[in-house]
Amino acid sequence: YQRRVHGVGQRPWGVKADFAFPSATQNELHGHHAAGLAFNGCRGVFEGANMPSTKHAINCFNNSDVVFGPGKAANAGGVAVSGLEMSQNASMTVWDRDTVETRLSGIMQSIFKTSSEIAADYGKLATSSLARMPQAS
C-alpha cells in the first residue's frame, strides 16, 4: 500500500492495511473502526494491549472475514514467561534456556489447541482469511 499517515487527532483504523495491531489503550477500536478495517480488506486484527477493541468491534470481526486475536491470546507468551520466572524465583531455582522454552512451548501449544477448538465450535476455523494467511515454514 502507499505510504499513508492518518491526520492529527485521527485514529489509524481507516488506513488500508493487511493487519492491524491496536496496542495503545482500552476501548480504542470501536465498531465503526472495525467495519472500516473489514471494508478495506484487513485480514487480521491482533490486540497488543488490554482490551483495545470494544464489544461492538469484536462482534464486527466475528461477523466478517477478519481474523481476530484477542489480547489474552496475543500476549500469552509474555505472560507465560513472567509466570515461569515467578515460579523460578519462588522455588529459588534457575532453569536453563531449553527448560524455559520447553515449558513455554507446552503452554503455547495448549493455548493454540484450546483456541482452535473454540474457533471450530463457532465455525471460524475455515474462514477464507485463515486460508489466505501465510503458513509457517
TORKOL-4160 file (C-alpha; in steps of 0.2 Angstrom, whole numbers, padded with zeros to 4 digits, m for minus):
137
<pt num="1" X="0000" Y="0000" Z="0000"/>
<pt num="2" X="0005" Y="0018" Z="m0002"/>
<pt num="3" X="0013" Y="0026" Z="0012"/>
<pt num="4" X="0000" Y="0035" Z="0022"/>
<pt num="5" X="m0001" Y="0044" Z="0038"/>
<pt num="6" X="m0018" Y="0047" Z="0047"/>
<pt num="7" X="m0021" Y="0065" Z="0052"/>
<pt num="8" X="m0019" Y="0074" Z="0069"/>
<pt num="9" X="m0032" Y="0069" Z="0081"/>
<pt num="10" X="m0037" Y="0054" Z="0070"/>
<pt num="11" X="m0035" Y="0036" Z="0073"/>
<pt num="12" X="m0026" Y="0025" Z="0061"/>
<pt num="13" X="m0040" Y="0012" Z="0058"/>
<pt num="14" X="m0046" Y="0020" Z="0042"/>
<pt num="15" X="m0029" Y="0017" Z="0033"/>
<pt num="16" X="m0029" Y="0002" Z="0022"/>
<pt num="17" X="m0019" Y="m0012" Z="0029"/>
<pt num="18" X="m0017" Y="m0031" Z="0029"/>
<pt num="19" X="m0016" Y="m0032" Z="0048"/>
<pt num="20" X="m0020" Y="m0020" Z="0062"/>
<pt num="21" X="m0012" Y="m0021" Z="0080"/>
<pt num="22" X="m0021" Y="m0010" Z="0092"/>
<pt num="23" X="m0009" Y="m0008" Z="0106"/>
<pt num="24" X="m0012" Y="0008" Z="0115"/>
<pt num="25" X="m0026" Y="0008" Z="0127"/>
<pt num="26" X="m0043" Y="0000" Z="0132"/>
<pt num="27" X="m0058" Y="0003" Z="0120"/>
<pt num="28" X="m0048" Y="0012" Z="0107"/>
<pt num="29" X="m0055" Y="0002" Z="0092"/>
<pt num="30" X="m0074" Y="0004" Z="0090"/>
<pt num="31" X="m0087" Y="m0005" Z="0079"/>
<pt num="32" X="m0086" Y="0008" Z="0066"/>
<pt num="33" X="m0067" Y="0007" Z="0065"/>
<pt num="34" X="m0069" Y="m0012" Z="0064"/>
<pt num="35" X="m0081" Y="m0010" Z="0050"/>
<pt num="36" X="m0069" Y="0001" Z="0041"/>
<pt num="37" X="m0055" Y="m0011" Z="0043"/>
<pt num="38" X="m0066" Y="m0026" Z="0036"/>
<pt num="39" X="m0072" Y="m0015" Z="0022"/>
<pt num="40" X="m0054" Y="m0010" Z="0017"/>
<pt num="41" X="m0048" Y="m0029" Z="0017"/>
<pt num="42" X="m0039" Y="m0030" Z="0033"/>
<pt num="43" X="m0036" Y="m0049" Z="0036"/>
<pt num="44" X="m0032" Y="m0049" Z="0054"/>
<pt num="45" X="m0033" Y="m0039" Z="0070"/>
<pt num="46" X="m0022" Y="m0044" Z="0084"/>
<pt num="47" X="m0023" Y="m0035" Z="0101"/>
<pt num="48" X="m0007" Y="m0029" Z="0109"/>
<pt num="49" X="m0015" Y="m0020" Z="0124"/>
<pt num="50" X="m0028" Y="m0025" Z="0137"/>
<pt num="51" X="m0045" Y="m0025" Z="0128"/>
<pt num="52" X="m0042" Y="m0011" Z="0115"/>
<pt num="53" X="m0056" Y="m0017" Z="0105"/>
<pt num="54" X="m0074" Y="m0014" Z="0111"/>
<pt num="55" X="m0088" Y="m0027" Z="0111"/>
<pt num="56" X="m0095" Y="m0019" Z="0095"/>
<pt num="57" X="m0078" Y="m0021" Z="0086"/>
<pt num="58" X="m0076" Y="m0039" Z="0091"/>
<pt num="59" X="m0094" Y="m0043" Z="0085"/>
<pt num="60" X="m0089" Y="m0034" Z="0069"/>
<pt num="61" X="m0074" Y="m0045" Z="0067"/>
<pt num="62" X="m0083" Y="m0061" Z="0072"/>
<pt num="63" X="m0097" Y="m0057" Z="0059"/>
<pt num="64" X="m0084" Y="m0053" Z="0045"/>
<pt num="65" X="m0069" Y="m0062" Z="0037"/>
<pt num="66" X="m0057" Y="m0053" Z="0049"/>
<pt num="67" X="m0047" Y="m0065" Z="0060"/>
<pt num="68" X="m0046" Y="m0058" Z="0077"/>
<pt num="69" X="m0033" Y="m0061" Z="0090"/>
<pt num="70" X="m0038" Y="m0055" Z="0107"/>
<pt num="71" X="m0025" Y="m0048" Z="0119"/>
<pt num="72" X="m0027" Y="m0063" Z="0131"/>
<pt num="73" X="m0021" Y="m0074" Z="0117"/>
<pt num="74" X="m0009" Y="m0062" Z="0108"/>
<pt num="75" X="0000" Y="m0058" Z="0124"/>
<pt num="76" X="0000" Y="m0075" Z="0131"/>
<pt num="77" X="0018" Y="m0079" Z="0128"/>
<pt num="78" X="0025" Y="m0064" Z="0138"/>
<pt num="79" X="0013" Y="m0068" Z="0152"/>
<pt num="80" X="0018" Y="m0086" Z="0152"/>
<pt num="81" X="0036" Y="m0082" Z="0153"/>
<pt num="82" X="0033" Y="m0070" Z="0168"/>
<pt num="83" X="0024" Y="m0084" Z="0176"/>
<pt num="84" X="0038" Y="m0096" Z="0173"/>
<pt num="85" X="0050" Y="m0083" Z="0180"/>
<pt num="86" X="0040" Y="m0081" Z="0196"/>
<pt num="87" X="0040" Y="m0100" Z="0198"/>
<pt num="88" X="0059" Y="m0100" Z="0197"/>
<pt num="89" X="0060" Y="m0086" Z="0210"/>
<pt num="90" X="0048" Y="m0094" Z="0222"/>
<pt num="91" X="0057" Y="m0110" Z="0222"/>
<pt num="92" X="0074" Y="m0102" Z="0222"/>
<pt num="93" X="0079" Y="m0112" Z="0206"/>
<pt num="94" X="0086" Y="m0107" Z="0189"/>
<pt num="95" X="0081" Y="m0116" Z="0174"/>
<pt num="96" X="0092" Y="m0116" Z="0158"/>
<pt num="97" X="0085" Y="m0109" Z="0142"/>
<pt num="98" X="0080" Y="m0126" Z="0135"/>
<pt num="99" X="0069" Y="m0129" Z="0150"/>
<pt num="100" X="0060" Y="m0112" Z="0149"/>
<pt num="101" X="0057" Y="m0114" Z="0130"/>
<pt num="102" X="0050" Y="m0132" Z="0133"/>
<pt num="103" X="0038" Y="m0126" Z="0146"/>
<pt num="104" X="0033" Y="m0111" Z="0136"/>
<pt num="105" X="0031" Y="m0121" Z="0120"/>
<pt num="106" X="0019" Y="m0133" Z="0130"/>
<pt num="107" X="0009" Y="m0118" Z="0137"/>
<pt num="108" X="0008" Y="m0110" Z="0120"/>
<pt num="109" X="0003" Y="m0127" Z="0111"/>
<pt num="110" X="m0011" Y="m0129" Z="0125"/>
<pt num="111" X="m0017" Y="m0111" Z="0121"/>
<pt num="112" X="m0017" Y="m0114" Z="0102"/>
<pt num="113" X="m0027" Y="m0131" Z="0104"/>
<pt num="114" X="m0040" Y="m0123" Z="0116"/>
<pt num="115" X="m0042" Y="m0108" Z="0104"/>
<pt num="116" X="m0043" Y="m0119" Z="0089"/>
<pt num="117" X="m0056" Y="m0130" Z="0097"/>
<pt num="118" X="m0067" Y="m0115" Z="0102"/>
<pt num="119" X="m0065" Y="m0107" Z="0085"/>
<pt num="120" X="m0071" Y="m0123" Z="0077"/>
<pt num="121" X="m0086" Y="m0123" Z="0089"/>
<pt num="122" X="m0090" Y="m0106" Z="0082"/>
<pt num="123" X="m0087" Y="m0111" Z="0064"/>
<pt num="124" X="m0072" Y="m0098" Z="0062"/>
<pt num="125" X="m0058" Y="m0111" Z="0058"/>
<pt num="126" X="m0061" Y="m0112" Z="0040"/>
<pt num="127" X="m0064" Y="m0094" Z="0036"/>
<pt num="128" X="m0056" Y="m0088" Z="0019"/>
<pt num="129" X="m0045" Y="m0076" Z="0030"/>
<pt num="130" X="m0036" Y="m0091" Z="0038"/>
<pt num="131" X="m0034" Y="m0099" Z="0021"/>
<pt num="132" X="m0025" Y="m0083" Z="0015"/>
<pt num="133" X="m0014" Y="m0082" Z="0030"/>
<pt num="134" X="0004" Y="m0086" Z="0026"/>
<pt num="135" X="0009" Y="m0103" Z="0033"/>
<pt num="136" X="0024" Y="m0105" Z="0045"/>
<pt num="137" X="0038" Y="m0114" Z="0036"/>
